[in-house]
């Protein structure tokens, strides 16, 4: 029960990588991961202090899980099937049935239970995406986009990963294309993706989302020393870095990946101005990375010339200004 013609592709980010591999398998070879991420309007920002993930306020640099796949399929006219399950037994049986039909399957899972990850990578994060493309005995053949090569995982371990508890609960979610049809042209899909990202970053409800959310987080970080004891403040700060540099695969909270999208869009649309904006987004990504570096030094409380929590809050305020200006100008070009 192995899909022999499925090709593994290593990618920067899990959901855009899974989407790319599945759509390539179903006959859409012109896509690249940056195009998938951009068309899928994957870039985002949100900080929800009242939503705790592992006891830490939730911060995200990308759109909610499943949105990229759904949006790219919609733009390109691909009919998809998405399923969730109340019982693990039903979810595993449905996976086996799809593989029996020679359909590679995308799945949402928890990183913690993926035993092929190094121990340092395994923590309770329930929005990781991967592909099952076969079953051999009691093991599933897995194409995980962030891994260099294919791997295997025992059935019971994959079940734990697919039905992990916590937020967001995967509930055995699996998805795959079932039919390709006529959708928008790649040029129109690219522009629609840009427009949606501009909407998310400029018009999402304040204070939690978009550029408002970045500024909101800056105020929260500046107040950490007054509101939290030192260990907890460092824990909260460490989670921001993790979501930006580790979960935000490629670093800079996906800003480098979005810059690559703008660079490819500039060529496809014959728009030199998008090439210039790509370079600007790379600089914004570098600024986010500088924030992560300064935050790591504060978190570790090393001696020397340290940035303070107030200075970190100021850096985030500056990033909010940069992104508001950037997406305002990108919107005007469209």
PyMOL commands that set and color helices and strands:
alter all, ss='L'
color gray80, all
select helices_A, chain A and resi 14-25+33-39+67-76+88-100+111-113+119-121+155-162+186-203+210-222+224-227+230-247+252-269+272-300+309-333
alter helices_A, ss='H'
color red, helices_A
select strands_A, chain A and resi 43-53+56-62+78-83+105-109+128-136+139-143+151-154+174-180
alter strands_A, ss='S'
color yellow, strands_A
deselect
rebuild
show_as cartoon
